[in-house]
Amino acid sequence: MTLSGTEITLAEDCAATRIPSGEPVELKSGESYLISQALGGSVTLRDGGGLYRVGLEQVDALGGDIAGKVREEAGTHPDEAPFSEEQVWTALRQCFDPEIPVNIVDLGLIYDLQVKKLAEENHHIDVKMTLTATGCGMGPTIAADAREKIEALPAVASAQVDIVWDPQWTPHMISPEGRSILGLD
């Protein structure tokens, strides 16, 4: 689905996050924005004042057609297969930096993933991730998105996503798939 470049007018007030500061803001009904990207259930809006991330829980404010398309793209499809670590990696591939159209796995932001088996076929997941820039205020938002997507898996009881800075991220950590999307190869 490509909503990038679509101009929208908010149908209602909308809680959002200013990019890159991470500051919560309220976007007002009737204001116009351009969609920069709509990936993994979140939408990045742009206007003359900057960039804003709108989460899945707020997409109704973007209007019915847009909200429907975002929900459809973000749809969760329960996996009937037995739990596997690959399911966690798949969930993480649905998390995006709101400024870069590449998921956090292919950006090379995931440094460690540990699965701990709990009682009754449940699991706890620990993730260590970094960001592309140490001053990025979006870190807590991206980490929360990752945690929520992991915890949505049927066999996951809980998840912890911690941001770490060692080693420092560099563009060389981007996967071949991510490099292709960004036109780096």
ZADO-1210 file (C-alpha; in nm, 4 decimals, padded with zeros to 6 digits):
<atoms>
<atom x="00.0000" y="00.0000" z="00.0000" code="MET" pos="1"/>
<atom x="00.1377" y="00.3368" z="-00.0853" code="THR" pos="2"/>
<atom x="-00.0291" y="00.6334" z="00.0745" code="LEU" pos="3"/>
<atom x="00.2885" y="00.8404" z="00.0502" code="SER" pos="4"/>
<atom x="00.2188" y="01.1754" z="-00.1080" code="GLY" pos="5"/>
<atom x="-00.1537" y="01.1654" z="-00.0265" code="THR" pos="6"/>
<atom x="-00.2895" y="01.4953" z="00.1035" code="GLU" pos="7"/>
<atom x="-00.5370" y="01.4628" z="00.3910" code="ILE" pos="8"/>
<atom x="-00.7443" y="01.6901" z="00.6104" code="THR" pos="9"/>
<atom x="-00.7957" y="01.5694" z="00.9660" code="LEU" pos="10"/>
<atom x="-01.1516" y="01.4584" z="01.0355" code="ALA" pos="11"/>
<atom x="-01.1031" y="01.5069" z="01.4126" code="GLU" pos="12"/>
<atom x="-00.8428" y="01.6167" z="01.6661" code="ASP" pos="13"/>
<atom x="-00.5571" y="01.3701" z="01.6858" code="CYS" pos="14"/>
<atom x="-00.2855" y="01.2894" z="01.9393" code="ALA" pos="15"/>
<atom x="00.0508" y="01.2551" z="01.7635" code="ALA" pos="16"/>
<atom x="00.4237" y="01.2581" z="01.8322" code="THR" pos="17"/>
<atom x="00.6485" y="01.5309" z="01.6888" code="ARG" pos="18"/>
<atom x="00.9440" y="01.3892" z="01.4967" code="ILE" pos="19"/>
<atom x="01.2311" y="01.3779" z="01.5905" code="PRO" pos="20"/>
<atom x="01.1843" y="01.5297" z="01.9393" code="SER" pos="21"/>
<atom x="00.9316" y="01.2701" z="02.0573" code="GLY" pos="22"/>
<atom x="00.7167" y="01.5487" z="02.2057" code="GLU" pos="23"/>
<atom x="00.3438" y="01.4696" z="02.2279" code="PRO" pos="24"/>
<atom x="00.1298" y="01.7115" z="02.0249" code="VAL" pos="25"/>
<atom x="-00.2381" y="01.7518" z="01.9386" code="GLU" pos="26"/>
<atom x="-00.3150" y="01.7952" z="01.5705" code="LEU" pos="27"/>
<atom x="-00.6417" y="01.9805" z="01.5126" code="LYS" pos="28"/>
<atom x="-00.9438" y="01.8820" z="01.3065" code="SER" pos="29"/>
<atom x="-00.9537" y="02.0560" z="00.9691" code="GLY" pos="30"/>
<atom x="-00.5739" y="02.0909" z="00.9390" code="GLU" pos="31"/>
<atom x="-00.4138" y="01.9579" z="00.6197" code="SER" pos="32"/>
<atom x="-00.1114" y="01.7280" z="00.5984" code="TYR" pos="33"/>
<atom x="00.0807" y="01.5240" z="00.3456" code="LEU" pos="34"/>
<atom x="00.1413" y="01.1569" z="00.4241" code="ILE" pos="35"/>
<atom x="00.5163" y="01.0908" z="00.4166" code="SER" pos="36"/>
<atom x="00.4861" y="00.7209" z="00.4929" code="GLN" pos="37"/>
<atom x="00.2308" y="00.4714" z="00.6226" code="ALA" pos="38"/>
<atom x="00.4035" y="00.1534" z="00.7359" code="LEU" pos="39"/>
<atom x="00.3504" y="-00.1018" z="01.0112" code="GLY" pos="40"/>
<atom x="00.0296" y="00.0609" z="01.1330" code="GLY" pos="41"/>
<atom x="00.1683" y="00.4091" z="01.1922" code="SER" pos="42"/>
<atom x="00.1521" y="00.7128" z="00.9669" code="VAL" pos="43"/>
<atom x="00.4027" y="00.9943" z="00.9312" code="THR" pos="44"/>
<atom x="00.2393" y="01.3265" z="00.8431" code="LEU" pos="45"/>
<atom x="00.4157" y="01.6373" z="00.7153" code="ARG" pos="46"/>
<atom x="00.3201" y="02.0046" z="00.7036" code="ASP" pos="47"/>
<atom x="00.5081" y="02.3350" z="00.7054" code="GLY" pos="48"/>
<atom x="00.5756" y="02.2877" z="01.0774" code="GLY" pos="49"/>
<atom x="00.7442" y="01.9499" z="01.0564" code="GLY" pos="50"/>
<atom x="00.6799" y="01.5768" z="01.0840" code="LEU" pos="51"/>
<atom x="00.4337" y="01.3935" z="01.3102" code="TYR" pos="52"/>
<atom x="00.3822" y="01.0241" z="01.3880" code="ARG" pos="53"/>
<atom x="00.0229" y="00.9061" z="01.4243" code="VAL" pos="54"/>
<atom x="-00.0196" y="00.5615" z="01.5806" code="GLY" pos="55"/>
<atom x="-00.2744" y="00.2985" z="01.4811" code="LEU" pos="56"/>
<atom x="-00.5002" y="00.3931" z="01.7733" code="GLU" pos="57"/>
<atom x="-00.5421" y="00.7442" z="01.6274" code="GLN" pos="58"/>
<atom x="-00.5813" y="00.6727" z="01.2524" code="VAL" pos="59"/>
<atom x="-00.9577" y="00.7384" z="01.2524" code="ASP" pos="60"/>
<atom x="-00.8691" y="01.1083" z="01.2643" code="ALA" pos="61"/>
<atom x="-00.7165" y="01.0714" z="00.9161" code="LEU" pos="62"/>
<atom x="-01.0534" y="00.9890" z="00.7626" code="GLY" pos="63"/>
<atom x="-01.2334" y="00.6634" z="00.6936" code="GLY" pos="64"/>
<atom x="-01.0665" y="00.5671" z="00.3657" code="ASP" pos="65"/>
<atom x="-00.7138" y="00.6325" z="00.4934" code="ILE" pos="66"/>
<atom x="-00.7827" y="00.4699" z="00.8325" code="ALA" pos="67"/>
<atom x="-00.9214" y="00.1609" z="00.6608" code="GLY" pos="68"/>
<atom x="-00.6160" y="00.1256" z="00.4381" code="LYS" pos="69"/>
<atom x="-00.3764" y="00.1706" z="00.7325" code="VAL" pos="70"/>
<atom x="-00.5658" y="-00.0872" z="00.9408" code="ARG" pos="71"/>
<atom x="-00.5758" y="-00.3320" z="00.6503" code="GLU" pos="72"/>
<atom x="-00.2012" y="-00.3012" z="00.5962" code="GLU" pos="73"/>
<atom x="-00.1337" y="-00.3408" z="00.9688" code="ALA" pos="74"/>
<atom x="-00.3768" y="-00.6327" z="01.0034" code="GLY" pos="75"/>
<atom x="-00.2656" y="-00.9032" z="01.2366" code="THR" pos="76"/>
<atom x="-00.2947" y="-01.2505" z="01.1003" code="HIS" pos="77"/>
<atom x="-00.2834" y="-01.5043" z="01.3849" code="PRO" pos="78"/>
<atom x="-00.0182" y="-01.7624" z="01.3226" code="ASP" pos="79"/>
<atom x="-00.1460" y="-02.1091" z="01.4069" code="GLU" pos="80"/>
<atom x="00.2051" y="-02.2553" z="01.3935" code="ALA" pos="81"/>
<atom x="00.3824" y="-02.3371" z="01.7184" code="PRO" pos="82"/>
<atom x="00.5719" y="-02.0438" z="01.8687" code="PHE" pos="83"/>
<atom x="00.9126" y="-01.9705" z="01.7177" code="SER" pos="84"/>
<atom x="01.1736" y="-01.6986" z="01.7441" code="GLU" pos="85"/>
<atom x="01.1063" y="-01.6230" z="01.3757" code="GLU" pos="86"/>
<atom x="00.7553" y="-01.5019" z="01.4731" code="GLN" pos="87"/>
<atom x="00.9198" y="-01.2407" z="01.6954" code="VAL" pos="88"/>
<atom x="01.1503" y="-01.1301" z="01.4131" code="TRP" pos="89"/>
<atom x="00.8473" y="-01.1055" z="01.1826" code="THR" pos="90"/>
<atom x="00.6681" y="-00.8852" z="01.4380" code="ALA" pos="91"/>
<atom x="00.9759" y="-00.6609" z="01.4644" code="LEU" pos="92"/>
<atom x="00.9784" y="-00.6248" z="01.0851" code="ARG" pos="93"/>
<atom x="00.6436" y="-00.4434" z="01.1255" code="GLN" pos="94"/>
<atom x="00.8119" y="-00.1632" z="01.3251" code="CYS" pos="95"/>
<atom x="00.9432" y="00.1379" z="01.1344" code="PHE" pos="96"/>
<atom x="01.1436" y="00.4467" z="01.2068" code="ASP" pos="97"/>
<atom x="00.8888" y="00.7197" z="01.1224" code="PRO" pos="98"/>
<atom x="01.1436" y="00.9014" z="00.9043" code="GLU" pos="99"/>
<atom x="01.2900" y="00.6030" z="00.7188" code="ILE" pos="100"/>
<atom x="01.0813" y="00.3590" z="00.5119" code="PRO" pos="101"/>
<atom x="01.2787" y="00.0543" z="00.6328" code="VAL" pos="102"/>
<atom x="01.1823" y="-00.1672" z="00.9265" code="ASN" pos="103"/>
<atom x="01.3980" y="-00.1682" z="01.2390" code="ILE" pos="104"/>
<atom x="01.5344" y="-00.5177" z="01.1672" code="VAL" pos="105"/>
<atom x="01.6587" y="-00.4285" z="00.8186" code="ASP" pos="106"/>
<atom x="01.7927" y="-00.0954" z="00.9486" code="LEU" pos="107"/>
<atom x="02.0198" y="-00.3032" z="01.1740" code="GLY" pos="108"/>
<atom x="01.8757" y="-00.1564" z="01.4940" code="LEU" pos="109"/>
<atom x="01.8133" y="-00.4901" z="01.6692" code="ILE" pos="110"/>
<atom x="02.1271" y="-00.5996" z="01.8509" code="TYR" pos="111"/>
<atom x="01.9966" y="-00.8877" z="02.0609" code="ASP" pos="112"/>
<atom x="01.6809" y="-01.0947" z="02.0995" code="LEU" pos="113"/>
<atom x="01.6369" y="-01.3475" z="02.3802" code="GLN" pos="114"/>
<atom x="01.3405" y="-01.5823" z="02.4250" code="VAL" pos="115"/>
<atom x="01.2651" y="-01.7152" z="02.7742" code="LYS" pos="116"/>
<atom x="01.0151" y="-01.9975" z="02.8007" code="LYS" pos="117"/>
<atom x="00.7637" y="-01.9530" z="03.0812" code="LEU" pos="118"/>
<atom x="00.5027" y="-02.1942" z="03.2128" code="ALA" pos="119"/>
<atom x="00.2040" y="-02.2974" z="03.0040" code="GLU" pos="120"/>
<atom x="00.3532" y="-02.2385" z="02.6584" code="GLU" pos="121"/>
<atom x="00.4079" y="-01.8663" z="02.7202" code="ASN" pos="122"/>
<atom x="00.7281" y="-01.6749" z="02.6580" code="HIS" pos="123"/>
<atom x="00.9046" y="-01.3586" z="02.7713" code="HIS" pos="124"/>
<atom x="01.1052" y="-01.1726" z="02.5075" code="ILE" pos="125"/>
<atom x="01.4014" y="-00.9435" z="02.5781" code="ASP" pos="126"/>
<atom x="01.5220" y="-00.7149" z="02.2987" code="VAL" pos="127"/>
<atom x="01.8207" y="-00.4832" z="02.2883" code="LYS" pos="128"/>
<atom x="01.7958" y="-00.2222" z="02.0153" code="MET" pos="129"/>
<atom x="01.9597" y="00.1035" z="01.9191" code="THR" pos="130"/>
<atom x="01.8628" y="00.4092" z="01.7171" code="LEU" pos="131"/>
<atom x="02.0171" y="00.5731" z="01.4133" code="THR" pos="132"/>
<atom x="02.1045" y="00.8836" z="01.6203" code="ALA" pos="133"/>
<atom x="02.1736" y="00.9185" z="01.9922" code="THR" pos="134"/>
<atom x="01.9667" y="01.2368" z="02.0238" code="GLY" pos="135"/>
<atom x="01.6550" y="01.0889" z="01.8640" code="CYS" pos="136"/>
<atom x="01.3517" y="01.1604" z="02.0820" code="GLY" pos="137"/>
<atom x="01.1524" y="00.8913" z="01.9003" code="MET" pos="138"/>
<atom x="01.3378" y="00.6098" z="02.0785" code="GLY" pos="139"/>
<atom x="01.0718" y="00.5469" z="02.3440" code="PRO" pos="140"/>
<atom x="00.7986" y="00.5509" z="02.0782" code="THR" pos="141"/>
<atom x="00.9804" y="00.3038" z="01.8513" code="ILE" pos="142"/>
<atom x="01.0663" y="00.0765" z="02.1471" code="ALA" pos="143"/>
<atom x="00.7039" y="00.0827" z="02.2685" code="ALA" pos="144"/>
<atom x="00.5825" y="-00.0035" z="01.9176" code="ASP" pos="145"/>
<atom x="00.8222" y="-00.3002" z="01.9078" code="ALA" pos="146"/>
<atom x="00.7112" y="-00.4195" z="02.2525" code="ARG" pos="147"/>
<atom x="00.3419" y="-00.3933" z="02.1603" code="GLU" pos="148"/>
<atom x="00.3890" y="-00.5872" z="01.8375" code="LYS" pos="149"/>
<atom x="00.5826" y="-00.8630" z="02.0178" code="ILE" pos="150"/>
<atom x="00.3272" y="-00.8841" z="02.2999" code="GLU" pos="151"/>
<atom x="00.0490" y="-00.9217" z="02.0411" code="ALA" pos="152"/>
<atom x="00.1868" y="-01.2654" z="01.9523" code="LEU" pos="153"/>
<atom x="-00.0368" y="-01.5382" z="02.1028" code="PRO" pos="154"/>
<atom x="00.2399" y="-01.7237" z="02.2890" code="ALA" pos="155"/>
<atom x="00.4099" y="-01.4120" z="02.4326" code="VAL" pos="156"/>
<atom x="00.3213" y="-01.3163" z="02.7897" code="ALA" pos="157"/>
<atom x="00.5555" y="-01.0167" z="02.8093" code="SER" pos="158"/>
<atom x="00.8357" y="-00.8325" z="02.6370" code="ALA" pos="159"/>
<atom x="01.1052" y="-00.5870" z="02.7382" code="GLN" pos="160"/>
<atom x="01.2672" y="-00.3637" z="02.4765" code="VAL" pos="161"/>
<atom x="01.5718" y="-00.1701" z="02.5917" code="ASP" pos="162"/>
<atom x="01.7603" y="00.0946" z="02.3964" code="ILE" pos="163"/>
<atom x="02.1393" y="00.0554" z="02.4037" code="VAL" pos="164"/>
<atom x="02.4165" y="00.2598" z="02.2458" code="TRP" pos="165"/>
<atom x="02.7004" y="00.0116" z="02.2170" code="ASP" pos="166"/>
<atom x="02.8009" y="-00.0508" z="01.9516" code="PRO" pos="167"/>
<atom x="02.7126" y="00.2781" z="01.7880" code="GLN" pos="168"/>
<atom x="02.4878" y="00.2288" z="01.4839" code="TRP" pos="169"/>
<atom x="02.6290" y="00.3016" z="01.1391" code="THR" pos="170"/>
<atom x="02.4707" y="00.2758" z="00.7925" code="PRO" pos="171"/>
<atom x="02.6875" y="-00.0323" z="00.7307" code="HIS" pos="172"/>
<atom x="02.4480" y="-00.2225" z="00.9604" code="MET" pos="173"/>
<atom x="02.1594" y="-00.1891" z="00.7132" code="ILE" pos="174"/>
<atom x="02.0670" y="-00.5232" z="00.5547" code="SER" pos="175"/>
<atom x="02.0883" y="-00.5772" z="00.1776" code="PRO" pos="176"/>
<atom x="01.7062" y="-00.5539" z="00.1653" code="GLU" pos="177"/>
<atom x="01.7114" y="-00.2211" z="00.3501" code="GLY" pos="178"/>
<atom x="01.9936" y="-00.0877" z="00.1328" code="ARG" pos="179"/>
<atom x="01.7898" y="-00.1744" z="-00.1755" code="SER" pos="180"/>
<atom x="01.4810" y="00.0099" z="-00.0442" code="ILE" pos="181"/>
<atom x="01.6922" y="00.3159" z="00.0323" code="LEU" pos="182"/>
<atom x="01.8710" y="00.3019" z="-00.3044" code="GLY" pos="183"/>
<atom x="02.2115" y="00.2599" z="-00.1406" code="LEU" pos="184"/>
<atom x="02.3257" y="-00.0206" z="-00.3740" code="ASP" pos="185"/>
</atoms>
